[in-house]
Structure formats: C-alpha cells, structure tokens
Amino acid sequence: MINKYTYKKEEWIDLNDPTPEEISQIMEEYSIHPLIAKELTSTTPKPRIEFRDGYVYTIIHFPAFKHTHKKNMPDQEIDFILGKNKLITARYDTIDPLHKFAKELEVKEITEREEDPNGHYIFISMLKSLYKGIFDELLYIEDTTKQITNRIFEGKEKEMVMKISEITRILLDFKKTTDLHKEILESIIINGKEILGKEFVKEMESVYMEYSKIHTTIISNLEILGQLRDTNDSLLTSKQNEIMKQLTIMGFIILPLTVIGQVFGMSMKSIPFAENPNGFWMAVTIMLLSVVIAVIYAKNKKWM
C-alpha cells in the first residue's frame, strides 16, 4: 500500500508492506536506483546506510515489546530514502508511533501555514516520534520492574525469578537493536551535510541526543535489574537456608523419638517395661520428655 503525505514543500511517501508493482512504480517516479528498490521488497536483518547522488538510503530497526503486532519479532524495520524535500519509507509491520505521526502531520498541514525553510521537518520529527515510542516502551518496562520489586518484598521471590529473566532479555534485545543506531546516526551527521545541508545536520544532532537518552535509560534499567536479581537471589537463598534449618531442627527433635521407638519395638524378653501394664504410657512419657529436652537444648543453642 502506498500512502502519500505533504507538509509545506515536503513530501512523504509511505510504503506499507509494498508489492513488487508498487516498488517498481516508486522507483520510476522518484528515480530510485534498482538495487535500492530491490532492497525494499523484503526485510533486511541488519541496518545499513548508503549515500547516493541526491539522497540517503538507510535501514533502521526499532525495538518493540508492548506495541508489536507480529509474534516473535523483537524489532520493526523501516527503510528510509531521504532527499531534499522528499522522504520515502518502507515498512513491513504496523508501527504505532509512525501511524500516530502520520495523523499528527495531517493535522499540522491543515492548521499551520508557516513555511519550514530547511525542508527536512518530516524526517527529523519522524525519528523523534519513533524514539518517543521507544521511551514509552521503556516506561512500561520500568512499571513492570516496580511491580516485580513489590512482589519480591511480598515474599514472591521464587515466582519472580523467571519474570526478572524475561524483562532482562527484553532489555538486552532493546540494547542490541539500538546500539546499531549509533553508527547510522553518526554517519548521517558526518556525511549528510553535502546532500541535505548544514541546517539538517544541526537538527540531526538533536535526534542523536534523543538516542543517547534512550541508550542511557536502557543501561540504567539493566543495572537496576541486575541489582534486583541479586537481591531476589539473596532473599531466596535466605529463605531456603531458613527452611533447611527448620528441617534440621525437626530431625534433631525426632531423632530421640526414633531411637526410643526402635528400642521398645525390639523383639526381646528383656525390653524395659515389657511386663508392666503401664509400659506403653511409660514409654510415651519418656519420648515426650526427650522431645522437651531436645527443644530446650535447641533453644539454649539459639537454633530456634
């Protein structure tokens, strides 16, 4: 599907899961190199960037967790073809921040009349919207981390082991994907001046600052989760040690009962109290006394 938007003198052509026919149409209409057009036919596993005559072609993947629309896809790809006053994007999934940005752009086109002299508002604003989408995802993860913290101190340490591992895996996916943005953004800032002008480079630096905030936030959350995992492991170990201690004390108390029971259960004529009519109760009394003595001993040793 091809969607076209305009803002002032700028044009944005959005290809949503494009067909070969649609790509061929765009290639001819906007003079896109055939090799670049071929790249638009399907997703690409790794980011890349190329500088050609009059435009920049780059592939950037954006991490997605809560707002993904396809299973087993930790990121969403967008291919950008950026020229003066012109932007072509190709995507292969419904990307919520991009959909929201398109709606906002339509409203701005109607309500705002002031011309943008730089001619690259759409691309800069789009990247900022996409990074804001990542921030929203990270805020959701932070809320989940707070819930995990509360559950840990409510005595749910065992249940939280897998939850901590799951959130850590998601954040590691975020870091892996966004780490690759650094090289792309720096390359655009360094080499984009000749194609898109000095003003574009200045505004790209503000986009780079947004990326830096995301990178810092991810690292910070990973450190917090690491500390949370250590705390959870310590509490879990402490609880397990306490259980083992209680089981050991129970074994210490039960041991005399077992020994006495075995003695009185032996098939021998010389068993104490065997001929006494109150022998059973005498044996029970001895067993109870042994339990009391064991408990007193354990308490004196501060085992209980």
TIKOL-851470 format. One record per atom (N, C-alpha, C, O, CB): residue in one letter; z, y, x. Coordinates in steps of 0.05 Angstrom, whole numbers, plus 5000, padded with zeros to 4 digits. Glycine has a CB too. Example, Ala and Ser with C-alpha at 12.3 -4.5 7.8 and 13.67 -1.06 7.14 Angstrom:
2
a515648865264/a515649105246/a515649345264/a516949345285/a518149115226/s514249555257/s514349795273/s515750015258/s516150235268/s511449885282/
END
This chain:
304
m500049765017/m500050005000/m500050255018/m501450265038/m502450004981/i498450445010/i498250705025/i499450925008/i498550974985/i495350765033/n501451065019/n502651295006/n502251535024/n502651525048/n505651254999/k501351755011/k500852005027/k502752225017/k503052264993/k497952085025/y503852365037/y505652595031/y504752835048/y503652795070/y508652525036/t505253065038/t504753315053/t507153495052/t508653505033/t502253455042/y507453635074/y509553845076/y508454075093/y507954035116/y512153725088/k508054305080/k506754535093/k504054445103/k502354365087/k508554645117/k503654455129/k501054375141/k501054095151/k499053995162/k500254565163/e503253955147/e503453685158/e502753475137/e502953515113/e506353635168/e501853245147/e501153025130/e502452765140/e502552715164/e498052985129/w503552615122/w504852355128/w503452135112/w503352145088/w507852365123/i502351935127/i501051705114/i502951465119/i503351385142/i498151655125/d503951355098/d505951135100/d504550875090/d503750855067/d508451195082/l504350685109/l503150425102/l505450225098/l506850155116/l501250325125/n505650135073/n507849945066/n506649665064/n505149605046/n509150025039/d507249495085/d506149225086/d503149235082/d502049105064/d507549035065/p501649375100/p498849425095/p497049175097/p497648985112/p497849625115/t494949175082/t492848965084/t490849035106/t490749265114/t491448935056/p489348845115/p487248905136/p485249115126/p484349285142/p485748655143/e484649115100/e482749315089/e483949595091/e482549785097/e482049245060/e486549615084/e487849885085/e488049985114/e487650215119/e490649865073/i488549805133/i488749885161/i486049975171/i485750165185/i489849655178/s483949825163/s481249905171/s480450175160/s479250335174/s479249695161/q481350235136/q480850495123/q482150715139/q480950925144/q481750495094/i484650675146/i486150875161/i485050915189/i484951135199/i489150805162/m484250695201/m483150705228/m480650885229/m480251045247/m482450425238/e478850855209/e476451005208/e476951295200/e475851485211/e474450885188/e478751335181/e479351605171/e480751785192/e480252025193/e480951595146/y482451665208/y484051825227/y483451765256/y484951845274/y487051775221/s481251615261/s480351565288/s482451425305/s483051505327/s479451825302/i483551215294/i485551055308/i484150845325/i482250715316/i487550925289/h485050805349/h483850605367/h484150325355/h486250265344/h485250615396/p482050165357/p482149895345/p484449725354/p485649565338/p479549745351/l485249745379/l487449585390/l490149675376/l491849515371/l487649615420/i490349935372/i492750035358/i492749945329/i494749855318/i492850345359/a490349955316/a490149875288/a490849575285/a492049495266/a487249925278/k490049415305/k490649135304/k493649085305/k494648895292/k489348985327/e495149255320/e498049225321/e499349275294/e501549175289/e499149425342/l498049425277/l499249495251/l499049265231/l500249275209/l497849735240/t497649055237/t497248835218/t499648665214/t499948525194/t494948665227/s501448655234/s503848485232/s506148605249/s505748785264/s503248195241/t508548485245/t510848585261/t510548515290/t509248315298/t513448465249/t511948665306/t512048625335/t514948585344/t516548755337/t510648865351/p515548375359/p518348325365/p519748525384/p522148555382/p518648055378/k518148665400/k519348845420/k518249125415/k515949165407/k518748755448/p519849335421/p518949605419/p516949675441/p516949535462/p521249805420/r515349875437/r513449955458/r512550245452/r513050345430/r510949765459/i511250365471/i510250645468/i507750675484/i507550585507/i512450855475/e505850815473/e503350885487/e502651175481/e503051275459/e501050695477/f501551305501/f500651585498/f497551585501/f496451515522/f501951775520/r496251655479/r493351665479/r492351955474/r494052135470/r492251485457/d489751995475/d488652255471/d489352365443/d488252275423/d485652255476/g491152555443/g491752695417/g493952575401/g494752695381/g489252695401/y494952335408/y497152225392/y498852035409/y498151935430/y496052075367/v501251975398/v503151795410/v503451555391/v503851585367/v505951935415/y503351315403/y503851075386/y506350935397/y506550875421/y501350875388/t508250885379/t510650755387/t511650565365/t511250615341/t512850955394/i512950355373/i514250165355/i517250175359/i518250145382/i513149865359/i518750225338/i521650245340/i522950065318/i522050065295/i522650535336/h524949915326/h526349735308/h529049865301/h530449965319/h526749455319/f529749865276/f532249985266/f534049765255/f533249615238/f531750205245/p536549745265/p538349535255/p539049565226/p539249795217/p540849525272/a539349345212/a540149355184/a542049135178/a541748905188/a537549335165/f544049195162/f546048985155/f546448995124/f545648805110/f548749045169/k547549205114/k548149225085/k545549275069/k545249185047/k550149445080/h543749435081/h541349525066/h538849375072/h536649465065/h540949815071/t539049145085/t536648985089/t535748845064/t537448785047/t537148785112/h533148805061/h532048685037/h530848415043/h529648285025/h529948865024/k531048325068/k529948065075/k532147905090/k533548015107/k527348085092/k532447655084/k534447485096/k533647425126/k531347415133/k534847225081/n535747395142/n535447315170/n533747515186/n532347445204/n534147045172/m533847775178/m532447985193/m534448195200/m535148365184/m530148105176/p535448195225/p537548385234/p536448665238/p538048855242/p538848285258/d533848705238/d532748975242/d530149005226/d528948815216/d532149025272/q529349255223/q526949335208/q525049485226/q525949675239/q527649495182/e522549415227/e520649535245/e519149765232/e518349745209/e518749325256/i518749975247/i516950195238/i515050255261/i515950305284/i518550445229/d512450255256/d510450345276/d509750635270/d509150705247/d507950155275/f509850805290/f509251085287/f506751155303/f506451075326/f511651265298/i504951295290/i502651425303/i502951725298/i502551825276/i499851315292/l503751865319/l504552145317/l502552335331/l502052305355/l507352195328/g501352515315/g499552715326/g500452985316/g502353015302/g496652655318/k498953195324/k499553465316/k499053485286/k496853445277/k497853675331/n501153555270/n500953595241/n500253335226/n499553335203/n498853795234/k500553105240/k499852855227/k501752625236/k502352605260/k496852775233/l502552465217/l504252235223/l503452005206/l503152025181/l507252305218/i503051775219/i502351525205/i504651325211/i505351285234/i499551405214/t505751205191/t507850995194/t506950745181/t505550745161/t510551095183/a507650515194/a507050255182/a509650095183/a511050085203/a504850105198/r510349985160/r512849825158/r512349575141/r510349555127/r515150005145/y514249385144/y513749125132/y516149035115/y516548795109/y513248915154/d517749225107/d520149175090/d520849435076/d519949645084/d522549075108/t522349415054/t523349655041/t525649775057/t527749645060/t524249595012/i525250005068/i527150135085/i528450365069/i527150575064/i525950245112/d530950335061/d532250525043/d532250805054/d531550985038/d535050435038/p533050865079/p533051135088/p530251265087/p530051505082/p534151155117/l528151105092/l525451215092/l524651275063/l523351475058/l523451015104/h525351105045/h524851155016/h526251405007/h525051574993/h525650914999/k528751445015/k530251685007/k529051925019/k528852135006/k533151655016/f528151905045/f526852135058/f524352225044/f523752465041/f526252065087/a522752025035/a520252095021/a520852254995/a519452444989/a518751835014/k522952174981/k523652314956/k524552604963/k523752794949/k525952164941/e526152634984/e527052894991/e524753075001/e524753314996/e529152875014/l522852955014/l520553105024/l518853215001/l517853435002/l518752935043/e518553054980/e517053144956/e518453384944/e517053574935/e516852914936/v521053374942/v522553604931/v522253854948/v521854074938/v525553534927/k522453824975/k522254044993/k519554174992/k519254424994/k522853965022/e517454014988/e514754124987/e514454304963/e512954504963/e512753894986/i515754234941/i515554394917/i517254644918/i516454854909/i516354224892/t519654614929/t521654834927/t521555024951/t522355254948/t524354724926/e520554944974/e520555114998/e517755215004/e515755075002/e521654975022/r517555475011/r514955595016/r514555695045/r512355755053/r514555834997/e516755705059/e516555805087/e515055605105/e515655365104/e519355865098/e513255705121/e511655535138/e513255445163/e514855605173/e509055675147/d512855205172/d514055105196/d512055145219/d510055005219/d514954805193/p512655325238/p510655385259/p510355155279/p508355155293/p511455635273/n512154975280/n512054765301/n510254525293/n509054405310/n514854665306/g510054465267/g508254255258/g509153975263/g507553795265/g505654295270/h511753925266/h512753655270/h515353605256/h517053455265/h513053595300/y515753755234/y518153725218/y518553445207/y520753335208/y518153925195/i516453325197/i516653065184/i517752845203/i519552705196/i513852975173/f516552835227/f517452625246/f520352665255/f521852475255/f515552615270/i521052905262/i523752965271/i525752905249/i527752775254/i523953265280/s525253005225/s527052965203/s527252675195/s529352575186/s526153135178/m525052525197/m524952245190/m526752085209/m528251915200/m522052135191/l526552145235/l528252005254/l531152055249/l532851875251/l527452085283/k531752305243/k534552375237/k535552235212/k537852145211/k534952685233/s533852205192/s534652065167/s535051765173/s536851645163/s532452095146/l533351655191/l533651365198/l536251325213/l537651125209/l531251275214/y536851515231/y539351485246/y541851525228/y543951405232/y539451685269/k541551705208/k543651735189/k544151475173/k546351405167/k543051965169/g541951335168/g542151065155/g543750875172/g545250715161/g539350955149/i543350885198/i544850705216/i547750785215/i549550615215/i543750725245/f548351045215/f551151145213/f552451035188/f554750955188/f551251455214/d550951035166/d552050935140/d552750645143/d554850545133/d550050975117/e551050495157/e551550205161/e554150175178/e555750005173/e549150075175/l554450345199/l556750325216/l559350405202/l561450285207/l556350505241/l559150595183/l561450665167/l562350435150/l564750385146/l560850915149/y560450285139/y561050055123/y562449845140/y564349715132/y558549935110/i561449805165/i562649615183/i565549705191/i567349535193/i560949585209/e565949965194/e568550065201/e570550015177/e572849945182/e568450365207/d569550055153/d571249985129/d572049695129/d574249625123/d569750065103/t570049525136/t570649235137/t572649175158/t574349005155/t568049075142/t572449315181/t574349275203/t577249355194/t579149215201/t573549435228/k577449565179/k580049655169/k581249435150/k583649385151/k579849925154/q579549325133/q580449115115/q581348875131/q583348745124/q578149035096/i579948805152/i580748575169/i583448635182/i585148455183/i578648525191/t583848885191/t586448955204/t588748915184/t590848805191/t586349245214/n588249015159/n590348985139/n590948695133/n593248615130/n589549125113/r588848525131/r589248245125/r590748105148/r592347925143/r586548105120/i590148185173/i591548065196/i594548105194/i596047915198/i590448175222/f595348345187/f598248405186/f599448335159/f601848375155/f598648705191/e597848215142/e598948095118/e599347795121/e600147655102/e597048145094/g598847695146/g599347415151/g596847235148/g597146995145/g601547305134/k594447365147/k591947205143/k590447175170/k588047195170/k590247345122/e591947135192/e590647125218/e588446905220/e586246955230/e592747075239/k589046675209/k587146445211/k584546505197/k582346445207/k588446195200/e584746625173/e582446685157/e580646905170/e578246915166/e583246765129/m581947075186/m580547305198/m579047235224/m577447395234/m582447525203/v579546995235/v578146925260/v575146925256/v573747055273/v579046645269/m574146795236/m571246795231/m570147065223/m567947145230/m570546585209/k571847215208/k570947485199/k570547675222/k568647825223/k572947605179/i572447665241/i572147825265/i569647755281/i568247925291/i574647805283/s569247495284/s566847395298/s564247485285/s562347555298/s566947095301/e564247475258/e561847555243/e561247855247/e558947925253/e562247505213/i563248025245/i562848315248/i562048375277/i560448555282/i565348475240/t563248235296/t562548275324/t559648205329/t558248345343/t564348115342/r558747985317/r555947905320/r554048115309/r551948185321/r555447635306/i554748235286/i553048445274/i552948685292/i550748795296/i554248515246/l555248765303/l555249005320/l553648945346/l552349125356/l558149075327/l553848705356/l552248635380/l549248645374/l547648725391/l553048355390/d548448565350/d545648595341/d544848885340/d542648965349/d545148455314/f546649055329/f546149345328/f545749455356/f543949615362/f548449495314/k547549375374/k547349475402/k544849385416/k543449545429/k549849385418/k544149135412/k541749025425/k539249175415/k537449235431/k541448725418/t539149235389/t536849375378/t536749665387/t534649765395/t536849355348/t538949805385/t538950095391/t538850155421/t537950365428/t541350225379/d539749965437/d539550005466/d536650065475/d536150205493/d540649765482/l534749935460/l531949965467/l530850235458/l528650305466/l530349735454/h532350375441/h531350645433/h531450845456/h529751025457/h533150745409/k533350805474/k533751005495/k531251055511/k530451275516/k536050905514/e529950835519/e527550865536/e525250995520/e523751155531/e526650585546/i525050915494/i522951035477/i523351335474/i521451485478/i522850895450/l525751415467/l526251695462/l525951865488/l524852085487/l529051735451/e526951755510/e526651895535/e523751925543/e522952135554/e528251755557/s522151715538/s519351725545/s517851935528/s516152085538/s518051455540/i518651955502/i517352155484/i518152435494/i516452615495/i518252115455/i520652475501/i521552745511/i520152825536/i519353055539/i524652745515/i519852635555/i518652695581/i515652735579/i514552915591/i519252475601/n514252555564/n511352555564/n510052675539/n507652715538/n510352275567/g511752745519/g510552845495/g509853145495/g508453235477/g512452805472/k510653285516/k510153575517/k507153635517/k506253825503/k511353685542/e505553485532/e502653545534/e501253505507/e499353655501/e501353375555/i502153305492/i500753245466/i501853415443/i500353505426/i501052945460/l504453445443/l505753565419/l507153835424/l508053955405/l507753375408/g507253925449/g508254195454/g511154205462/g512654015458/g507854365431/k511954435473/k514754465483/k516754465461/k518954355464/k514954725499/e516154585438/e518054605416/e518754325405/e521054275398/e516854785393/f516754155405/f517153875396/f519253745414/f521053605405/f514553715395/v518853785440/v520653655460/v523553755456/v525453595457/v519753715488/k523954015450/k526554125446/k527853995421/k530253935422/k526454425442/e526253965400/e527453845376/e527953545380/e529753435368/e525553885352/m526353415397/m526853125402/m529553095417/m530852885415/m524553015419/e530353295432/e532953275445/e535253265425/e537253135431/e533353515464/s534953395402/s536953385381/s537053105369/s539153005361/s536453595359/v534652975367/v534552705358/v535952515377/v537352325370/v531552615353/y535452565403/y536752405424/y539852425422/y541252225427/y535752485452/m540852655415/m543752695411/m544752515388/m546852405390/m544452985406/e543152495367/e543952325344/e544052035353/e545851885346/e541952355321/y542051955369/y542051685380/y544551635397/y545751425396/y539551635396/s545251835414/s547551805432/s550151765416/s551851605424/s547752045451/k550351905394/k552751875377/k552851585366/k555051465365/k552752075354/i550551485358/i550551205347/i551351005369/i552850825364/i547751135336/h550251045393/h550850865415/h553850865421/h555050655425/h549250945440/t555051105422/t557851135427/t559551005406/t561550875411/t558651435430/t558751045380/t560150925358/t560150625359/t562150495354/t558951025331/i557850505366/i557650215368/i559450105390/i560949915385/i554750135373/i559350235413/i561050155435/i564050165428/i565549985434/i560550325460/s564750395415/s567550435406/s568450215387/s570650105389/s567850705393/n566750145367/n567349945348/n567649665361/n569349505353/n565249935326/l565949615380/l566149355394/l568749335410/l570049125411/l563749325414/e569649555422/e572149555436/e574449515417/e576349365423/e572549825452/i574349645394/i576449615374/i576649325364/i578849215362/i576049805350/l574349205359/l574248925350/l575348735372/l576648545366/l571448845343/g574748805397/g575848645419/g578848645420/g580148445423/g574748735446/q579948885416/q582848915415/q584048775391/q586148665391/q583649215416/l582548805369/l583448675344/l583448375346/l585248235336/l581648765320/r581448265360/r581347975365/r583647885382/r584947675377/r578647895378/d584348045403/d586547975420/d589247975404/d590847795407/d586848165444/t589548175387/t591948195370/t592147965351/t594247835348/t591948465355/n589847895339/n589747675320/n590447415334/n591947245323/n587047665306/d589247375358/d589847125373/d592747105381/d593946895380/d588047115398/s593947335388/s596847345396/s598547265372/s600447105374/s597647615407/l597947385349/l599547325325/l599147035316/l601046905308/l598747515302/l596746945319/l596146665311/l597546465330/l598746275321/l593146605312/t597546525356/t598946365375/t601946365371/t603246155372/t598246455404/s602946605365/s605846635360/s606646465335/s608746335335/s606646925356/k604946485315/k605546335290/k605446025296/k607145875286/k603646405267/q603445945311/q603245665318/q605545565335/q606545345331/q600545605332/n606445735353/n608745665370/n611245645353/n612945465358/n609245875392/e611545815333/e613845805316/e613845545299/e615945425295/e613946045297/i611445465290/i611245215275/i612044975293/i613444795285/i608345175264/m610944975318/m611544765336/m614544755342/m615744535345/m609944795363/k615844995345/k618745005349/k620244875326/k622144725331/k619645295354/q619444945302/q620844835278/q620444535276/q622344395269/q619744975252/l618044435283/l617644155283/l619344005304/l620343795299/l614544085287/t619544135327/t621144015348/t624144005340/t625443795345/t620944185374/i625144215327/i627944215318/i628344005297/i630343865297/i628644495307/m626343975279/m626543765258/m626643495271/m628143325263/m624243785239/g625043455292/g625043195306/g627743145320/g628742925320/g622843185327/f628943365331/f631543345344/f633743265324/f635543105330/f632243605358/i633543375300/i635543315279/i635143035268/i637142895262/i635443525257/i632642955264/i632142695252/i632542465271/i633142245263/i629142695242/l632442525298/l632742305317/l635342155314/l635241905314/l632542425345/p637642285311/p640142125308/p640041955282/p641041725282/p642542305307/l638942065261/l638741905236/l637041655240/l637741445230/l637442075214/t634941685256/t633241455261/t634741235277/t634540995271/t630641545276/v636141335298/v637641145315/v639741005299/v640040755300/v638841295339/i641341155283/i643441035267/i642340845246/i643340625242/i645141255253/g640140925233/g638840755214/g637940495226/g638140285213/g636540895201/q636740505250/q635840265264/q638140085271/q638039845269/q634240345289/v640340205280/v642740045287/v643839895263/v644239655265/v644940225299/f644140035240/f645239895217/f643239715203/f643839565185/f646240105197/g640739735211/g638739565199/g638239315215/g636539145207/g636139715197/m639539285238/m639239045254/m640438795241/m642538815229/m640539085282/s639038575243/s639938325230/s641838175249/s641137965261/s637538145223/m644238275252/m646238155269/m648938145254/m649538315238/m646538305296/k650537925260/k653037895245/k655138095253/k656938155238/k654137615250/s654838205278/s656838395288/s656238685281/s657338865294/s657138365317/i654538735262/i653839015254/i656339145243/i657739025226/i651539015233/p657039395252/p659439525242/p659339565212/p657239625201/p659839795256/f661639525199/f661939565170/f660339375153/f660039415129/f661239845163/a659239155166/a657538975151/a659038835128/a657938785107/a656338765169/e661538775133/e663138635113/e664838825096/e666138735077/e664938425127/n664839075103/n666439275088/n664939345063/n662639405064/n666839525106/p666339345039/p665039415014/p664039705013/p662239774998/p666839354991/n665339875030/n664440155031/n662740215056/n662440445064/n666940345032/g661540005067/g660040035091/g657640225089/g657040385106/g659039765100/f656240205066/f653940375062/f654740665063/f653440825077/f652540315034/w656940735048/w657741025047/w658841115074/w658541345082/w659841065026/m660040935089/m660941005115/m658641065134/m658741245150/m662740775127/a656540895132/a654140945148/a652841215141/a651941365159/a652040715145/v652641265115/v651441525106/v653141755116/v652041965125/v651341535075/t655741735116/t657541945125/t657041995155/t656842225164/t660441875121/i656741785170/i656241805199/i653541955203/i653342125221/i656141535213/m651541885187/m648942015190/m649042305183/m647842475197/m646841865172/l650542375162/l650842655155/l652342815176/l651643045182/l652342685128/l654442685188/l655842815209/l654042875233/l654243075246/l658342645217/s652342675239/s650542705262/s648542935257/s647843085275/s648942445267/v647742975232/v645943195225/v647343455229/v646243645240/v644843165196/v649843475219/v651443725221/v651843795251/v651544025259/v654143695207/i652543595267/i652943635295/i650343735309/i650443915325/i653943375309/a648043615301/a645543695313/a644843975305/a643844125322/a643243495303/v645344055280/v644744325271/v646444525286/v645544735295/v645144345240/i649044465288/i650944645302/i650044675331/i650144895342/i653744535300/y649244455343/y648444465371/y645844635374/y645644805392/y647844175382/a643944605356/a641444755357/a642045055353/a640745225367/a639544665335/k643945125335/k644545405331/k645945525355/k645545755362/k646245435306/n647745375367/n649045465392/n647045525414/n647445705430/n651145265401/k645045355415/k642845395435/k640845605427/k638945665441/k641445125441/k641245725403/k639445925391/k636645815387/k634645965391/k639346175409/w636445565380/w633845445374/w633145515345/w630745495337/w633845145378/m635145575329/m634745635300/m635645915294/m635446005271/m636245425283/
END
